[in-house]
């Protein structure tokens, strides 16, 4: 349920100036050829019509901090008419040609060793690369050497593969084995897969696009359930935001020793603890809906920096929960447990880490996960409750639609808060200040009582939620309050 690679990579790209004129973006501005050599080994050739002589991948440390994703890129050579010579490695995923004339052409050839599973990754292997069945999954930011001066140009990516192999990528295709992303950012901030006879499933993306699932063979039933879920939840999200996350998307599903996922620009990857049990459905279906929602909350409503991870992750978690109940995936008991988890995450983070602003926590999300997710979701819950009482049903969703409508430009913290305050009569900033300072769980219980939600507290790690809403006689179960039900 992360959104790490794409968010950080986007921040890097936003801050990078494009120094070449637009007319330098010819069809051959940047061309990549990925050739299968042998099991676990690929050769990549990158040709640049004009080059700064500096090439980068988005490098990330492994969990032990004794290696990084760049370790799997080796033998980086400058291909010249008279032969080849090594390209100097500067560290942190950066290579530079010596004595290169700016804007001169350059051809770089290097080896990609697809053995990333030999490292443990802090944010999960779906942010890097991995093997599944007989195939390979990669994130572009980890394997393609990019000249950042050409990030605005549309690169061509061609695959030279064995006869029974194929490539699956969320980029427009120019042939069965060639693709052309709209720009370098979309090349870097997406996943793709290559291998023999990939398992795929096509589905609709609401009324606005198509989605292709690429999945491990053992996950065929999961992929079919996810495809059925997607069409319904996308329609819910489109109604909430009064707009669609237009486009076609690709979803990669594989097994692992745990459950998680990572969202990118036109794709996301989700992994499942194997074997997948029926009882695991509530977890993976929530994760799936959360990652799908990032196509609105993170890729359309874009952050300008790391300050609003609390909004992107916490609000996404909260909206996902409302959607799961509305779609009948959550029973009332599941829903009350989910609300307990939201509050509990924040309170446990507060108890063991002390008060910490959501902005401060957001800028080190991995270390402050409980505060980012729990604090962000609790802010959404309180804001929704108070807006529903003060303004009326659906006020929270209308606020989200207003934020979505202004998403042509990225959102820094100040602009986001101005939009939330404009729709909530200033309540958003007031609630944020309270969460930043640290909420007392017993005071929170008193505060939630009038909104149809009873919170019983023993300690921060032991709390119970009881719904006391009205208007749910058809379900014959305790009724969530009106603000927890989608209009």
C-alpha positions in Angstrom: 0.0 0.0 0.0 3.0 2.2 -0.6 3.5 4.7 -3.2 7.2 5.1 -2.9 9.1 4.9 -6.2 6.7 6.9 -8.3 6.3 9.7 -5.7 10.0 10.1 -5.1 10.9 9.8 -8.7 8.3 12.3 -9.7 9.7 14.8 -7.2 13.2 14.3 -8.7 11.8 14.8 -12.2 9.8 17.9 -11.3 12.9 19.6 -10.0 15.0 18.8 -13.1 15.1 21.4 -15.8 14.9 20.4 -19.4 17.8 22.2 -21.0 17.3 21.2 -24.6 14.9 23.0 -26.9 11.7 21.1 -27.8 12.9 20.5 -31.3 15.6 18.2 -29.9 12.8 15.7 -29.1 13.0 13.9 -32.4 11.8 10.3 -32.8 15.4 9.1 -32.3 16.2 11.4 -29.3 16.5 8.4 -27.0 16.3 4.7 -28.0 16.7 1.7 -25.8 17.1 -1.9 -26.8 16.7 -4.6 -24.2 18.1 -7.9 -25.3 17.8 -11.2 -23.4 21.3 -12.8 -23.0 20.7 -15.8 -20.7 18.8 -16.6 -17.5 19.0 -13.6 -15.3 21.1 -11.5 -17.7 20.0 -8.7 -20.1 22.0 -6.3 -22.3 20.6 -2.8 -22.6 21.8 -0.4 -25.3 20.8 3.3 -25.0 21.3 5.6 -27.9 21.0 9.4 -27.4 20.9 11.7 -30.4 22.1 14.6 -28.2 23.5 13.9 -24.7 24.7 15.8 -21.7 27.1 12.9 -21.0 25.5 12.2 -17.6 23.2 9.2 -17.1 21.2 8.3 -14.1 18.9 5.7 -12.6 16.8 6.2 -9.5 19.0 4.4 -7.0 17.7 3.0 -3.6 19.5 1.3 -0.8 18.6 -2.2 0.3 17.3 -3.1 3.7 20.7 -3.8 5.1 22.2 -0.6 3.8 25.1 -2.6 2.3 24.0 -2.4 -1.3 21.6 -0.7 -3.7 19.6 -1.2 -6.8 22.5 0.1 -9.0 24.6 -2.9 -8.0 22.7 -4.9 -10.6 23.8 -2.5 -13.5 27.3 -3.6 -14.5 29.8 -3.2 -17.4 28.6 0.3 -18.4 30.4 1.1 -21.6 30.6 4.0 -24.0 30.2 2.6 -27.5 32.4 4.5 -30.0 33.4 4.0 -33.6 36.7 2.5 -32.6 35.5 0.3 -29.8 34.2 0.8 -26.3 35.5 2.3 -23.1 34.2 2.2 -19.5 31.9 5.0 -18.3 32.9 6.5 -14.9 30.6 5.6 -12.1 30.1 8.6 -9.7 28.0 6.7 -7.2 24.3 7.0 -6.2 23.1 5.7 -9.6 25.0 8.3 -11.7 27.5 7.6 -14.6 29.4 10.3 -16.6 31.3 10.3 -19.8 34.8 11.8 -19.6 35.6 14.6 -22.1 32.1 14.5 -23.6 31.1 17.4 -25.9 27.7 18.7 -24.7 24.8 17.9 -27.1 27.0 15.3 -29.0 25.4 11.9 -29.6 26.2 9.0 -27.2 25.6 5.3 -27.1 25.8 3.5 -23.8 25.7 -0.3 -23.4 25.4 -2.1 -20.1 24.5 -5.4 -18.4 21.4 -5.8 -16.3 21.7 -8.7 -13.9 18.1 -9.6 -12.9 19.0 -11.0 -9.5 17.4 -8.4 -7.3 15.9 -11.0 -5.1 19.3 -11.6 -3.5 18.7 -8.3 -1.6 15.9 -7.5 0.8 14.2 -4.2 0.0 12.9 -1.8 2.6 9.9 -0.8 0.5 9.3 -4.2 -1.1 10.5 -5.8 -4.2 7.6 -4.4 -6.2 9.5 -1.1 -6.1 12.6 -2.6 -7.7 12.4 -5.9 -9.7 11.8 -9.6 -9.2 11.2 -13.0 -10.8 7.8 -14.6 -11.1 7.0 -17.9 -12.8 9.6 -17.9 -15.7 9.2 -14.2 -16.2 10.8 -10.9 -14.9 9.2 -7.7 -13.5 11.2 -4.4 -13.5 10.5 -0.8 -12.5 11.9 1.5 -15.2 13.5 3.8 -12.7 15.8 1.0 -11.6 17.1 -0.2 -14.9 17.1 2.5 -17.6 20.0 5.0 -17.7 18.3 8.3 -18.4 19.8 11.5 -19.6 17.7 13.9 -17.5 18.2 16.7 -20.1 16.0 14.5 -22.4 13.3 13.7 -19.9 10.7 15.6 -21.9 11.3 13.5 -25.0 9.5 10.3 -25.9 11.9 7.4 -25.8 11.6 4.3 -27.9 12.0 1.0 -26.0 12.5 -2.2 -28.1 12.8 -5.8 -26.7 14.9 -8.5 -28.4 13.6 -11.7 -26.8 13.4 -15.4 -27.4 10.7 -16.6 -29.8 8.1 -17.5 -27.2 8.6 -14.4 -25.0 6.6 -11.3 -24.9 6.7 -7.9 -23.2 3.9 -6.3 -21.2 4.1 -2.6 -20.4 1.7 0.3 -19.8 3.2 2.3 -22.6 1.8 2.8 -26.1 3.1 0.1 -28.4 4.6 0.7 -31.8 4.9 -3.0 -32.5 4.5 -6.2 -30.4 8.0 -5.7 -29.1 8.4 -1.9 -29.1 6.9 0.8 -27.0 7.1 4.6 -26.8 6.2 6.3 -23.5 5.1 9.9 -23.8 8.3 11.1 -22.0 11.2 9.9 -19.9 9.2 10.2 -16.6 6.6 7.8 -17.8 9.4 5.4 -18.8 11.0 5.6 -15.4 7.9 5.7 -13.1 6.2 2.5 -14.3 6.6 -1.2 -14.1 6.8 -3.7 -16.9 7.2 -7.5 -17.4 9.0 -9.7 -19.9 8.9 -13.5 -20.2 7.5 -16.5 -21.9 3.7 -16.8 -22.3 2.7 -14.2 -19.7 -0.6 -14.7 -18.0 -2.9 -11.7 -18.8 -6.5 -10.6 -18.3 -8.2 -7.6 -19.9 -10.8 -5.7 -18.0 -12.7 -2.4 -18.1 -11.6 0.6 -16.0 -15.0 2.1 -15.3 -16.2 4.0 -18.3 -12.9 5.7 -19.0 -10.3 3.1 -20.0 -9.0 -0.4 -20.0 -6.8 -2.3 -17.6 -4.6 -5.3 -18.3 -3.7 -7.7 -15.4 -0.4 -9.5 -15.7 -0.3 -12.2 -13.0 1.5 -15.2 -11.7 -0.2 -18.4 -12.8 -1.3 -19.4 -9.4 -3.1 -16.1 -9.0 -5.7 -16.6 -11.8 -8.7 -16.6 -9.3 -7.4 -13.5 -7.6 -7.0 -11.7 -10.9 -10.5 -12.5 -11.9 -11.9 -11.2 -8.5 -9.8 -8.1 -8.8 -11.1 -7.4 -12.3 -14.7 -7.6 -11.0 -13.8 -5.3 -8.1 -12.1 -2.8 -10.3 -15.0 -1.9 -12.5 -17.2 -1.2 -9.5 -14.7 0.7 -7.3 -13.6 2.8 -10.3 -17.1 3.9 -10.8 -17.3 4.8 -7.1 -14.1 6.8 -7.2 -15.2 8.6 -10.4 -18.4 9.7 -8.6 -16.5 10.8 -5.5 -14.0 12.9 -7.4 -16.5 14.0 -10.1 -13.9 12.9 -12.7 -12.0 9.9 -13.9 -8.4 9.0 -13.9 -8.4 8.7 -17.6 -6.1 6.2 -19.5 -5.2 2.6 -19.7 -3.4 0.8 -16.9 -1.5 -2.3 -16.1 -1.5 -4.3 -12.9 1.1 -6.9 -11.9 0.2 -9.6 -9.4 2.6 -12.0 -7.9 3.1 -14.2 -4.8 5.5 -13.5 -2.0 6.0 -14.1 1.7 3.8 -11.1 2.6 1.2 -8.7 1.2 1.8 -5.2 -0.1 1.8 -3.1 -3.2 3.3 -0.1 -4.9 1.6 2.4 -7.3 3.2 4.1 -10.3 2.0 6.5 -13.0 0.1 4.1 -15.3 0.5 0.9 -13.4 0.8 -0.7 -10.0 2.3 -4.0 -8.6 0.7 -6.1 -5.9 2.1 -9.1 -4.1 0.3 -11.7 -2.1 1.3 -14.1 0.6 1.1 -17.6 -0.8 -1.1 -19.5 -0.7 -3.9 -17.0 -0.8 -6.7 -18.1 1.5 -10.3 -17.1 1.3 -9.8 -15.2 4.6 -7.1 -13.1 3.0 -9.6 -11.5 0.7 -10.3 -8.6 3.0 -6.6 -7.7 3.1 -5.7 -8.0 -0.6 -9.0 -6.6 -1.9 -8.4 -3.5 0.4 -4.8 -3.2 -0.9 -6.0 -3.5 -4.4 -8.6 -0.8 -3.9 -6.1 1.4 -2.1 -3.6 1.1 -5.0 -6.3 1.8 -7.6 -7.3 4.9 -5.7 -3.7 6.2 -6.0 -4.5 6.8 -9.7 -6.6 9.7 -8.4 -4.8 10.4 -5.1 -1.1 10.7 -6.1 -1.0 10.6 -9.9 -3.8 13.1 -10.7 -3.8 14.9 -7.4 0.0 15.2 -7.5 2.3 16.2 -4.7 5.0 18.8 -5.4 7.2 17.4 -2.7 7.1 14.9 0.2 5.1 17.1 2.6 1.6 15.7 1.8 2.3 11.9 2.1 -0.2 12.1 5.0 -2.9 13.2 2.7 -2.0 10.9 -0.2 -1.8 7.8 2.0 -4.0 8.6 5.0 -6.9 10.0 3.0 -6.6 7.2 0.5 -6.8 4.6 3.3 -9.9 6.4 4.7 -11.7 6.7 1.3 -10.8 3.1 0.4 -12.5 2.0 3.7 -15.7 3.9 2.9 -15.7 2.4 -0.6 -15.2 -1.2 0.7 -18.2 -0.9 3.0 -20.3 0.7 0.3 -19.5 -2.2 -2.1 -20.3 -4.8 0.5 -16.7 -6.1 0.8 -16.7 -5.0 4.5 -19.3 -6.2 6.9 -20.3 -3.8 9.6 -17.9 -5.7 12.0 -15.1 -5.4 9.4 -15.7 -1.7 9.1 -15.7 -1.0 12.8 -12.4 -3.0 13.1 -11.0 -0.9 10.3 -11.9 2.3 12.1 -10.3 0.9 15.2 -7.1 0.2 13.2 -7.1 3.8 11.8 -7.3 5.3 15.3 -5.0 2.8 16.8 -2.2 3.4 14.3 -2.2 7.0 15.1 -2.3 6.5 18.9 0.4 3.8 18.9 2.6 6.1 16.8 1.9 8.9 19.2 2.6 6.7 22.3 6.0 5.4 21.0 7.2 8.3 18.9 5.7 11.3 20.6 3.8 14.1 18.9 5.1 14.7 15.4 3.6 16.9 12.7 2.2 15.1 9.7 4.5 17.0 7.4 7.6 16.0 9.4 6.4 12.4 9.4 5.6 12.5 5.7 9.2 13.4 4.8 10.4 10.1 6.3 7.4 7.9 5.5 9.2 4.6 6.0 10.2 5.5 9.6 6.8 7.1 10.4 4.3 4.8 8.8 1.9 4.8 11.7 1.7 8.5 11.9 1.5 9.1 8.1 -1.2 6.5 7.5 -3.0 6.6 10.9 -2.7 10.4 11.4 -3.7 11.2 7.9 -6.7 8.8 8.0 -7.8 10.1 11.4 -7.7 13.6 10.1 -9.9 12.6 7.2 -12.3 10.8 9.6 -12.6 13.8 11.9 -12.9 16.2 9.1 -15.6 14.1 7.4 -17.6 13.8 10.7 -17.5 17.5 11.4 -18.2 18.6 7.8 -21.2 16.2 7.6 -22.6 17.7 10.9 -21.9 21.3 10.0 -22.4 21.4 6.3 -24.4 18.3 5.3 -24.1 14.8 3.8 -21.5 14.6 1.0 -19.6 17.7 2.0 -16.4 15.7 2.4 -16.7 14.2 -1.0 -17.5 17.6 -2.6 -14.2 18.8 -1.0 -12.3 16.0 -2.6 -13.9 16.8 -6.0 -12.8 20.4 -5.6 -9.2 19.3 -4.9 -9.4 17.0 -7.9 -10.7 19.8 -10.1 -7.6 21.8 -9.3 -5.1 19.1 -10.1 -3.7 20.5 -13.3 -0.8 21.8 -11.0 0.9 19.8 -8.3 -0.1 20.4 -4.7 2.3 21.7 -2.0 1.1 21.6 1.6 0.0 25.2 1.6 -2.1 24.9 -1.6 -3.7 21.7 -0.4 -4.6 23.1 3.0 -6.1 26.2 1.3 -8.4 23.9 -0.7 -9.4 21.8 2.3 -10.1 25.0 4.4 -12.1 26.6 1.6 -14.5 23.7 1.7 -14.6 23.1 5.4 -14.9 26.6 6.8 -11.3 26.4 8.0 -11.8 23.1 10.0 -9.1 21.3 8.1 -6.3 23.5 9.5 -7.7 23.3 13.0 -7.9 19.5 13.0 -4.4 19.2 11.4 -3.0 21.4 14.3 -4.7 19.1 16.9 -3.3 16.0 15.3 0.2 17.5 15.0 0.1 18.4 18.7 -1.2 15.0 19.8 -4.8 13.9 20.5 -5.7 12.3 23.8 -7.7 9.1 23.1 -10.2 9.7 25.9 -10.8 13.3 24.6 -11.2 11.8 21.2 -13.8 9.4 22.4 -15.9 12.3 23.8 -15.5 14.1 20.6 -16.7 11.2 18.4 -19.8 10.4 20.5 -22.1 13.1 19.0 -21.2 11.8 15.5 -22.6 8.2 16.0 -19.3 6.6 16.8 -18.5 5.3 20.3 -14.8 4.8 21.1 -14.1 2.7 24.2 -10.4 3.1 25.3 -8.3 1.0 27.7 -4.8 1.8 26.3 -3.7 3.1 22.9 -3.3 -0.4 21.7 -6.7 -1.6 23.0 -9.7 0.3 21.7 -13.1 -0.7 20.5 -15.5 1.1 18.1 -19.2 0.8 18.3 -21.5 2.3 15.6 -24.6 4.1 16.8 -25.8 5.5 13.5 -29.4 5.2 12.1 -30.9 4.3 8.8 -29.4 0.9 8.1 -32.3 -1.4 8.9 -31.9 -3.3 5.7 -28.5 -4.6 6.8 -29.9 -5.7 10.2 -26.5 -4.8 11.7 -25.2 -1.9 13.9 -25.3 1.1 11.6 -22.3 3.2 10.8 -22.9 6.9 11.2 -24.0 8.9 8.1 -20.5 10.3 7.5 -19.0 6.9 7.2 -21.5 6.0 4.4 -20.9 7.2 0.9 -23.8 9.4 -0.3 
